[in-house]
């Protein structure tokens, strides 16, 4: 690799970022206005049982101190009704920090509890993750953070606006994941044959897995509306292809595992070729498949268990009702999750031979050119 390779690498990344930002600027989504939320601290709480003057539900009367915005420093009373639904109810205690709605009626401002403040816990957990990534991963850990930030920007400012604008979800996702994969691999692995093999194998595996998911989903008449969020979204974004959105989620969800498979195989094959430059293409392919089988076993388990873990409440519900599993496969919700898990795993499996064959093809010309150079340079 020449001394100019870092400049070339940086130039490629800048070009990709520029293209992504140009697309995001030209596609705008609709904004949703809502009442402003302000942070507040709970000072005192009085619990009033149901059936008293509070009404049919238990009620909490809380004294709140507003911590931000135009009402900063204001101490106000607030009413918090407990309906019995643990998902929606907020049980207030003194010292808690919450978010409140501010509703203005003439000269009167009323504050209503909206959510608990949860960002501090998330920030602490993210700080632990970032620290471990930088301490253990070093420079590569820092590059991983940069690639994660870039991928997040692609999803937020390119992928989501394009989907809301009615673009084909599968094509958009393949494009976004391909750009994100290339940037990630360039940052982590550099501009070399290993990165080319890993990137090509990953993209090919995900592309073929996405096609199979689309074929299977269409044959199974999946609607893409199995989740409550999708059902709500169909009224907000009538031009969205929800079945395509299901398939694009499969591709996006399998990206991380596919990158792991591709880079692991390409890196192992590079080490094999460097340790024995005279290795034949058949030897490289055979040993690459040995590595790929081991990696595939762990990654497929990771992907399947991730889907199962996210569906545990649903599985418990069916188990409690003693439902027949062969009947459950006909449900849109269950069939969608099965297609999601199986298609993602198929994409991982296809990434193995794609990476192996591509790496063998890329490493062999390198050895051949070196032999030719040595023969040309030897005295006759």
C-alpha positions in Angstrom: 0.0 0.0 0.0 1.4 3.4 -1.0 1.8 6.4 1.2 -1.1 8.0 -0.6 -3.5 5.3 0.4 -4.8 7.1 3.5 -5.5 10.2 1.3 -7.4 8.0 -1.1 -9.3 6.4 1.7 -10.3 9.7 3.2 -11.3 11.0 -0.3 -13.6 8.1 -0.9 -15.2 8.5 2.5 -15.7 12.3 1.9 -17.2 11.5 -1.5 -19.7 9.0 0.0 -20.7 11.4 2.8 -21.2 14.2 0.3 -23.5 12.0 -1.9 -25.5 10.9 1.2 -25.9 14.5 2.4 -27.0 15.7 -1.1 -29.7 13.0 -1.2 -30.9 13.9 2.3 -31.1 17.6 1.5 -33.4 17.0 -1.5 -35.8 14.7 0.4 -37.8 16.3 3.3 -40.2 14.5 5.5 -43.2 15.9 7.3 -42.8 17.3 10.8 -45.2 16.7 13.6 -45.8 19.5 16.1 -46.5 18.6 19.7 -46.8 20.4 23.1 -43.4 21.4 24.5 -42.0 19.2 27.3 -40.0 20.5 30.2 -38.0 18.8 32.9 -39.3 18.9 36.4 -38.5 17.6 39.8 -41.1 16.0 42.1 -41.1 17.8 45.5 -44.0 16.3 47.3 -46.7 13.7 46.6 -50.1 13.1 48.2 -51.8 9.8 47.3 -55.6 9.9 47.3 -57.5 6.5 46.9 -60.3 5.9 44.5 -63.8 6.6 45.5 -63.0 9.8 47.3 -63.3 13.3 45.9 -60.6 12.4 43.4 -63.0 10.3 41.4 -63.1 6.7 40.2 -59.4 6.2 39.9 -56.6 6.6 42.5 -54.9 10.0 42.1 -51.7 11.6 43.1 -51.4 15.3 43.8 -47.8 16.3 43.3 -45.9 19.5 43.8 -43.4 20.0 41.0 -40.4 22.4 40.4 -39.9 23.2 36.7 -36.2 22.9 35.9 -36.0 24.5 32.4 -37.6 26.6 29.8 -39.6 29.8 30.4 -41.1 28.4 33.6 -37.8 27.5 35.2 -38.0 27.8 38.9 -41.8 27.7 39.0 -43.3 25.5 41.7 -46.7 24.2 40.6 -49.3 21.6 41.6 -50.1 18.7 39.3 -52.6 16.0 39.2 -51.6 12.4 38.2 -54.4 9.9 37.6 -53.6 6.2 38.1 -55.6 4.1 35.6 -54.2 0.7 36.5 -52.3 0.2 33.3 -48.6 -0.1 34.2 -47.4 0.9 30.8 -49.1 4.3 30.9 -49.3 5.0 34.6 -46.5 7.0 36.3 -46.2 6.4 40.0 -44.6 9.6 41.3 -42.2 9.8 44.3 -40.4 12.7 45.8 -37.0 13.4 44.2 -37.9 11.9 40.8 -37.2 13.9 37.7 -40.0 13.8 35.1 -41.1 15.5 31.9 -44.2 17.5 32.0 -46.6 19.0 29.4 -47.4 22.7 29.8 -50.9 23.7 28.7 -51.8 27.4 28.7 -55.4 28.5 29.3 -55.5 32.3 29.4 -53.3 33.4 32.3 -53.2 29.9 33.8 -50.5 27.3 33.1 -51.1 23.7 34.1 -48.4 21.0 34.1 -49.2 17.4 33.4 -46.8 14.5 33.9 -45.8 12.9 30.6 -42.7 10.7 31.0 -39.9 9.8 33.4 -36.5 11.3 32.6 -34.6 8.3 31.2 -31.8 9.9 29.2 -29.3 9.9 32.2 -29.3 6.1 32.4 -28.9 5.8 28.7 -26.0 8.3 28.7 -24.2 6.5 31.5 -24.6 3.2 29.7 -23.4 4.7 26.4 -20.4 6.3 28.2 -19.4 2.8 29.5 -19.7 1.4 26.0 -17.7 4.2 24.5 -15.0 3.9 27.1 -14.6 0.1 26.7 -14.6 0.4 22.9 -11.8 3.1 23.0 -9.7 1.4 25.8 -9.9 -2.1 24.4 -10.2 -1.3 20.7 -7.8 1.6 20.6 -7.6 3.3 17.2 -9.9 0.7 15.6 -12.4 1.3 18.3 -12.3 5.0 17.5 -12.8 4.2 13.8 -15.7 1.9 14.7 -17.4 4.9 16.6 -16.9 7.1 13.5 -18.5 4.4 11.3 -21.4 3.9 13.7 -22.0 7.7 13.7 -21.9 7.7 9.9 -24.3 4.8 9.7 -26.7 6.5 12.1 -26.6 9.7 10.0 -27.4 7.7 6.9 -30.4 6.1 8.5 -31.7 9.3 10.0 -31.0 11.8 7.2 -31.1 9.6 4.1 -33.0 6.3 4.6 -35.9 7.5 6.7 -36.7 10.6 4.6 -36.6 8.5 1.4 -38.9 5.9 2.9 -41.4 8.5 3.9 -41.2 10.0 0.4 -42.4 6.7 -1.0 -39.2 5.3 -2.4 -38.7 1.5 -2.8 -37.7 0.3 0.7 -35.6 -2.6 -0.4 -33.6 -0.6 -2.9 -33.1 2.3 -0.5 -31.9 -0.1 2.3 -29.6 -2.0 0.0 -28.0 1.4 -1.1 -27.7 2.7 2.4 -26.4 -0.5 3.9 -23.9 -0.8 1.0 -22.5 2.7 1.6 -22.4 2.1 5.4 -20.7 -1.2 5.0 -18.1 0.2 2.6 -17.3 3.1 5.0 -17.1 0.8 8.0 -14.8 -1.6 6.3 -12.6 1.2 4.9 -12.2 2.7 8.3 -11.6 -0.6 10.1 -9.7 -2.6 7.5 -8.2 0.1 5.2 -8.3 0.2 1.4 -7.0 -3.2 0.5 -8.0 -6.6 -0.9 -9.3 -7.8 2.5 -11.7 -4.9 2.6 -12.8 -5.5 -1.0 -13.5 -9.2 -0.3 -15.3 -8.5 3.0 -17.4 -5.7 1.5 -18.3 -7.6 -1.7 -19.2 -10.8 0.2 -21.3 -8.9 2.7 -23.2 -6.9 0.1 -23.8 -9.9 -2.1 -25.1 -12.0 0.8 -27.5 -9.3 2.0 -28.7 -8.6 -1.5 -29.5 -12.3 -2.2 -31.0 -12.7 1.3 -33.2 -9.7 0.6 -34.4 -11.1 -2.7 -35.3 -14.4 -1.1 -37.1 -12.6 1.7 -39.1 -10.6 -0.9 -40.0 -13.8 -2.8 -41.0 -15.7 0.4 -42.9 -12.8 1.8 -44.8 -12.3 -1.4 -45.6 -16.0 -1.7 -46.8 -16.0 2.0 -48.9 -12.8 1.4 -47.3 -10.9 4.2 -48.7 -7.4 4.7 -45.9 -5.8 6.6 -48.6 -4.4 9.0 -48.2 -6.9 11.8 -46.8 -4.4 14.3 -48.9 -1.7 15.9 -46.4 0.9 14.8 -46.8 0.0 11.1 -50.6 0.1 11.5 -50.4 3.7 12.9 -47.9 4.7 10.2 -50.2 3.6 7.4 -52.5 6.6 8.2 -49.6 9.0 8.5 -47.6 7.9 5.4 -50.1 6.4 2.9 -47.5 6.2 0.2 -45.2 3.8 2.1 -44.7 0.2 0.8 -45.1 -1.7 4.1 -44.3 -5.1 2.7 -41.0 -3.7 1.3 -40.5 -2.0 4.7 -40.5 -5.4 6.3 -37.9 -6.7 3.9 -35.7 -3.7 4.3 -35.8 -4.2 8.1 -34.5 -7.8 7.5 -31.6 -6.4 5.5 -30.7 -3.7 8.0 -31.0 -6.1 10.9 -28.6 -8.6 9.4 -26.0 -6.0 8.4 -23.9 -6.1 11.5 -23.7 -9.9 11.6 -23.0 -10.1 7.9 -20.1 -7.5 8.3 -18.7 -9.7 11.0 -18.8 -12.8 8.9 -17.3 -11.1 5.8 -14.4 -9.4 7.7 -13.6 -12.5 9.7 -13.4 -14.7 6.7 -11.5 -12.2 4.6 -9.0 -11.5 7.4 -8.4 -15.2 8.0 -7.8 -15.9 4.3 -5.4 -13.0 4.1 -3.4 -14.5 7.0 -3.4 -17.9 5.3 -2.1 -16.4 2.0 0.5 -14.3 3.8 1.8 -17.3 5.8 2.0 -19.4 2.6 2.2 -17.2 -0.6 2.2 -20.3 -2.7 -1.2 -21.5 -1.6 -3.4 -22.5 -4.5 -6.9 -21.0 -5.1 -8.3 -24.4 -4.1 -6.4 -24.4 -0.8 -7.6 -20.8 0.0 -11.2 -21.7 -0.8 -11.1 -24.9 1.2 -9.6 -23.2 4.3 -11.8 -20.2 3.9 -14.9 -22.4 4.1 -13.5 -24.0 7.2 -13.3 -20.6 8.8 -16.7 -19.6 7.4 -18.5 -22.6 8.9 -17.3 -21.8 12.4 -18.2 -18.1 12.1 -21.6 -18.9 10.5 -22.5 -21.2 13.4 -22.1 -18.4 16.0 -23.5 -15.6 13.9 -26.6 -17.5 12.9 -27.3 -18.3 16.6 -26.7 -14.6 17.4 -29.2 -13.5 14.8 -31.9 -16.1 15.6 -31.6 -15.5 19.4 -31.9 -11.8 18.9 -35.2 -12.2 17.2 -36.4 -14.7 19.7 -35.4 -12.4 22.6 -37.3 -9.5 21.2 -40.4 -11.7 20.8 -40.4 -13.3 24.3 -43.6 -11.6 25.6 -45.4 -12.8 22.4 -44.1 -16.4 22.8 -45.1 -16.5 26.5 -48.6 -15.4 25.5 -48.9 -18.2 23.0 -47.4 -20.7 25.4 -49.8 -19.7 28.2 -52.8 -20.1 25.8 -51.4 -23.6 24.8 -51.7 -22.5 21.2 -50.9 -25.0 18.4 -47.6 -24.0 16.8 -48.5 -25.3 13.4 -51.5 -23.0 13.4 -49.5 -20.0 14.6 -47.4 -20.1 11.4 -50.4 -19.0 9.4 -50.6 -15.7 11.4 -49.2 -12.7 9.7 -47.3 -11.6 12.8 -45.6 -15.0 13.4 -44.9 -15.6 9.7 -43.3 -12.2 9.4 -41.0 -12.9 12.3 -40.1 -16.3 10.9 -39.3 -14.9 7.5 -37.3 -12.1 9.1 -35.2 -14.5 11.1 -34.7 -17.1 8.3 -34.0 -14.6 5.6 -31.4 -12.8 7.7 -29.7 -16.1 8.4 -29.8 -17.1 4.8 -28.1 -13.8 4.0 -25.4 -14.7 6.5 -25.0 -18.1 5.0 -24.7 -16.7 1.4 -22.1 -14.2 2.6 -19.8 -17.0 3.4 -19.2 -18.5 -0.1 -19.4 -15.0 -1.7 -16.6 -13.8 0.6 -14.5 -16.9 0.2 -14.7 -17.0 -3.6 -14.1 -13.3 -3.9 -11.2 -13.3 -1.5 -9.6 -16.3 -3.3 -9.9 -14.4 -6.6 -8.4 -11.2 -5.2 -5.5 -12.9 -3.4 -4.4 -15.1 -6.3 -3.6 -12.4 -8.8 -1.4 -10.7 -6.1 0.8 -13.8 -5.8 0.9 -14.3 -9.6 2.0 -10.7 -10.2 4.8 -11.1 -7.6 6.1 -14.2 -9.2 6.1 -12.5 -12.6 7.9 -9.5 -11.2 10.5 -11.8 -9.6 11.0 -13.7 -12.9 11.4 -10.5 -14.9 13.9 -9.1 -12.4 16.1 -12.3 -12.3 19.2 -12.3 -14.4 19.0 -14.4 -17.5 
